[in-house]
Amino acid sequence: MPVLLFRGIAFCSALLLAVPLPALSQVPAAVAPAGDAGEATRYSTEQLDAMLAPIALYPDPLLAQVMMASTYPLQVVDAARWLGQGSNKQLSGDALANALQPMSWDPSVKSLVPVPQVLEMMNSRLDWMQQVGYAVATQQADVMNSVQRLRRQAQNAGHLQSTEQQRVVVQQQTIVIEPANPAIIYVPTYNPTMVYGTWPYPSYPPVYVPPPPGYAIGTAIVTGMAFAAGVAVVGSLWGWARPGWGAGNVNVNVNRYNNINVNRTAINNNVWRPPPNRVGGLPRRAPAGPVGRPVRPGGLPPNAIGRPNVQVPNNLVSHPRPTPPAGGIANRPGPVDRPGVGARPGVDNRPGNIQRPANIQRPDNIQRPANIQRPTQMPARTGAFNGQRDGAKAAQFSNRGAQSRNVQAQRPAAGGGGARAGGGAHARGGR
């Protein structure tokens, strides 16, 4: 029994050591997305640009509301269904605001109901909307940077400029898009493959979400950007949120947000925060969609759109090589002339080939002396310890001599002659 008990204890100990203990994380669940071990949880630069291409050229107030509402995809679906019921689509102004008041949707979702083109577009591509919501909830600063890159690219391609529908203002390195008329919102319609010019990420083409039927303008697909009919804004639902480009987040008007936010928790901070622990009621894990799962970012690519002066580490830059002459391989400096150096036989004389010396003549094989005759048996030893190979026996003989000397020193002086002679003989025998 004791043996079996010890074996059981040893087996349990080994099992505990083999099973890893759960890691303790200090990152709150609202910030750290859930994912499998080793799974990437953040979208790369290429993925963000491809994902945000359909909305990056929206006016700033509309863009902020779309980004926030994308974190509540289930509510967006409910709002799109509500809009298609009965005469809800004909409501406007205060009548629409009053009809939306008892709804428990987030204010960002309510603010999109007066712009049915955008609400229906988001509802038509749920996989894309969920990816945008995940990116906004987990990478707000990266999302803001992506929008600015896309706007610079569209401006460089000649498709982003001030019109009678919108004003494009450049503030240092930031491009701001404002409605030309604060009371009317025009939703731009464009094909990302046209409006951004040459797309530098072949592995991640821009996402295209066509507008719903009845809102598209045919020439927008060909010429770049166009605008559908303007929509009168609902004052109580519009203009309470804007992108904070410098801070990398969305800024909201606290009082106006709380007036719309009926039957929900009030806020006391102008920095908008995504839903805690979940994104729109879904677990915080990157959803599948048009840009795939998140990949491990490798930094801003050298050819990132809208960034002509990006500083890239030297080890990532492919430096240009000298252009070869028309005749073929570039001439290289020949070798230093050395005596006795000639062209290697069998090698064509080509421009730039280094002339190598002929085969070096090595001396004949070195004659080594005959095998040294070694004695087959070591000569016999001579001395007091002849034949005594054991170290212990040698020490024993040495101890006998020492004992003999001690006995001689203790003998009395009488009969000293004989004693000395005997002692000396004994000592010699000991040695």
N, C-alpha and C positions, 0 to 999 in steps of 0.2 A: 504493500500500500504506500509506504513513503516514497518508493521509487516512482510509482505512477503519479503521485501528487506532485513531486518535483518536476516530472516531465510535463504535466499539465501547466504548471506555473511558467515553465520556460517557454512553452508554446504560446501562451497568452502574451507574454512579454515580447516575443518576437513579432506577433501579430500587431501589437500596438505600435511598435517601432516602424513597421512596414506601412501602416496607414498614415498619410500626412494629416496633420492637424489643420483645421480651417484657418485661412489667413484672416487677420483682423484688419479691417479697412477703416481709416479715419475720414474717408470721403463720404459725405451724406448721400443717401439714395437719390435725392433730387438732382445731384450734380453728376454722379458717376453712372453711366448707362450700364445695364446688365449685359453680360456676354459670356460666351464660353471661354475657357482658359485659352489664352493666346489669340483670341479673336479681336480684330481691330474694331474700334468703336467710333472712329472719327472719319469723316469723308475727306478725301484728298482734294487738292486744288482743282484738278481736272474734273472730278466728280461734282464739286460744288458749282463750277462754272457751267457745266452741262445741265445741271439740275435747275439753276436759277435763270438760265437764258430766257425762258418765256415771260418772266415778270420783272427783270432787272431794269427795263426801260419804262416801267410804270411811274406816274407821278409819286413823289415822296409820301404824301398822306395815304394814298391808296396802297402803295407798297408796304407801308408799316402795318396796315390793317390786314393785308393778305398774309404777311409773315406770321402775325399773331394768330389769325384764324386757322392757319394750317396746323397748328398744334392741337386743334380740336376737330379732327376730321369727322367724327361721328356727329357733332353738332352741325357741321357744314352740310352733311347729308340730310339731317332733319330740316335745316333751314331751306335747302333746295326743294325738298318735298312739300314743305309748308307753302312755299312760293307758288307751286303748281296747283294748289288746291283752291277751288272756287274762284273768287274774284280777288284773291290776295295780290295777284300780280298787277292789278289796276290801282292798288293803293299807293299813295304818295304823300309827302309832306308830313304834317302832324298826324294825319289819320294812320299812316304807316307806322310812325313812332309809337302811337298809342296801342296799335295792334301788337307790336313787338314787346311792349313793356312787360306783360306777364310771363313771357318766355324766360326760361332759366339759362339761356345760352350766354356765352361770354360776350361782352360788348363788342369785341372784334368781329364776331360772327354776325351780330345784329347789324353792324355798320355796313356789311356787304350786301344785305338784302336790298337796299335801294339801287345796287349796281348788279342786276341779275346776270349780265354777261359774264362777270368775273365769278359769281357764285356758281353758275351752271358749268363754267369751264373747270373749276376746281372739282366739282362733283363728278365730272365726266372722266377724270383721271385720278382715281383714288390712290393708286400706287405711287404716282408722282407726288401728290399732295402730302401723303404720309412721309415720304422721304424729305420733302421740304420742311415739314413740321419737326421732324427729328433733328435736322440740321440746325434749324432756328433755336430749338430748345437746348441743344448741346454745344453749338458752335456759333454763337451769335456774332462774335467779332470776325470769325472767318467768313460768315455769310455777308457781312457788311463789306469786307474787302473784296469778295467775289463780285458783288454788285458794282462796285466802283471799277473793277477791271473790265467788266463787260460794257459799262457805259463809255469808258475811254476807247474801247475797241470799236463800238458803234460810231462814236464821234470821229475816230480816225478814218473809218470807212465812208464817212459822209452821210450817214443815215440818222444822226441824232443832232438836231438843231432846233432852234426856237421856231414855232409856228403860231398860227392863230389859236391853236388848241392848248399849247403848253409853252412854258419858258424854260430854257436850258441855261443855267448859270454856273460858271466855273469859279469856285472859291478856292484859290491856291491849288491843291491837288484833288479837290473834291468836286464832283459834278452833281448839282442839285437840279431836280426837275420839279417845276411848280405848275399847277393849272393856270392858264392865261386868265381865266375868269373864275374867281373863287367860288362862285355859285353853281358852276357847271363842271362836271367831270367828264373828260373824254378818255376812253380806254383805248390805248394804242393797240393796233392789230398788226402783227409782223411775223415773218418767218425767220427764225434764228439763223438758219443756214444762209440767208441772204443779208440780213441786216448787220451781222457782225463781220462780214467779209470772210477772209480765209481763216478757217478754224484750225488751231494748232494741235488739237488733241485727237488724233485719228481713233484712238481706242475709246474715247468718250465723246461721241457727236452730241451736239446740243439737242435737248429735248424740245419737241414741237407739240404744243397743245393747241389744236385748231379751235377757233371760237365757235360757239354754238350756232346752229342755223339761224339765219336772220340777222346776225351781227357782223358777218364777215364782209369785207370789201374786196372785190376780186383783184384789184390792182396791187393790193398790199402783198400778195404772194409773189408778185413779179418785181415790183419796184422797191420793196423794202418795208416801209412803214406807212400805215394809213390809220384813220380814226373812224370809229363807228359814231353814230349819233350821240350827241351829248346827253347826259343824264343830270337832272336837277338834284342837287345834294339835299339831304335832310339835315338841317342845321344842328339839331341835337345829337345826331349820330355821326357827324363828320368833323374832321380836323382836330381831334383830341389826341392824336398820336403821330409821332414823326420819328424817322430814323436818327439816332444819335451817331453821326458818322465818326466824330472824333473819339467818342467813348466806346464805340463798338456795341451799342445796344439800342433798344427802342425806348424813347421817352414818351410818357403819357401825362396828360393833365389829370391830376388826382381827383379833383372835384367833379369834372365832367364824366370821368370814368365811373365814379361811384353813383352818379345820377342814372346812368344806363344800367349799372350792375345791380339789378333788382334781384332779391332773394339769393344773393351770393355774398361771399365774404368781401368786405370793403378793403381797399388798399390805402396805405399812407405813405407810399414812396413813389416818386415819379419814374423810377427805373422799372420797366416792365419785367416781370419774371415769369418763366414758363410754368405750367402746372406742376405742382410738387409730386415727386415720385412717379408720375405717369405723364405721358403725352397724349392728351385728348382721350383719356380712359384706356389707352393701350399700354402694355408693358414697355418699359424703356429699353427696347432693343431695336437696332436699326432694321427697318422693314425692307423687304425686297421691292425692287422697282426698276425704272428705266436705266439707272446708273449703277445697278448692282449693289452688293454689300459694301460696307466701308473697307477700304484698303489702307495699309499703313502708309501715311504720307511721307514723301521723301523731300519735302521742301518745295518752294516755288520753282517750277520748271524754267529752264533758260528762255524758252520761247513763249512764256505766259502772255496771254493776250492783254493788250493795253498797258504793258510794262516794258517800254523799250529800253530803259536804263537799269534793268535789274542787275544787282550785284550778285554774281554767282562765283562760288569757290573755284579756284584754278583747276582743281582736279575734275571738275565737271564740264569744263570748256574744251571743245575740240578746236585747237588752234589750227589755222590754215597752213597747209604745206606749200613750199615753193612750187610755182607752176613749171613743169618740165618744158624744155625747149621743143621746138617743132620736130627736131630730129629724133626725139625719143627720150632716153634716160638722161637726167641732168648730169652735167660733168662734175665730177668730184676731184678734189686735189689729189694728184698722183702721189705715190710713195716717195720717201726720201731716197735719193740715189745712194746705193751702197755698192761697194766693190763686189763683183762676183754675183750680182743679182740679175736674174733674167726672167723671161716669161715662163710660166709653168707650162710644160708641154701638154698638148691636148685641149687647151683652153683658148677659145676665140678671143681675139683682141677687140674688146668692146669699149666704147667711150666710158670712162669713169671706173673701169675695172682696175683694181689694185694689182700691180705686178708683184707677184710673189717670187722669192728666190727658188732656184732649182732644188731638187732633193739634196739635202746635206749628206755628204759622204762621211759615214761613220767609220772609225777604225775597225780592223778585223776583230774577230771575237777575242776577248781578253783570255789569255791562257791562265787558268787557275792552277795553283800547285796541287800535286797529287794529294789524295786523302791523307791526313795526318794520322800516323799510327799512334794510337793511345794505348797505354798499358791496360791489359785486361784485368790486373789485380793490383790493388794499392799495396805499396811496400809496408812491411810490418813495422809497427811502432816500437820505439825503444824508450826505456825510462822506467821510473818507479811504478807507473800505472800501465805497463805493457799488457795489452789484452783486456784491460778493464774499460769496457765501453759504457757501462752503466754509470751514470753520474751519481746515483745513490751509493754504489759501492766505493767510488772514489772518495766521497765525503766520509764514509765509514772509516777508511784507512787513515784519513787525515785526522779524524777525532781520536783514534788510538794514539797517535804521536803526541797530541796535546795532553791526553790523560797521563801518559808516561812522564812528561815533563812536570806535571803537577805533583806526582808521587815523589819524584826526586827532590823537589824543593821542600817537601814536608819531612824528610828523613832527618834524624839527629846528626850532629857533626862527628860523634865518635865513630871510629872505623871509617873515617871519611874517605880514606884512599880506596878501600874496597867498595864502599858505597858509591863513590863517584865513578869507579870503574864499572860497577854493576849497572848503575843508572845509565851510564853512557852506553853500555852494550844494549840495555833494554830500549833506550831511545833509538839507537840505530836500527834495532829490529823493528821498532814501530814505523820508522820511515821506510 
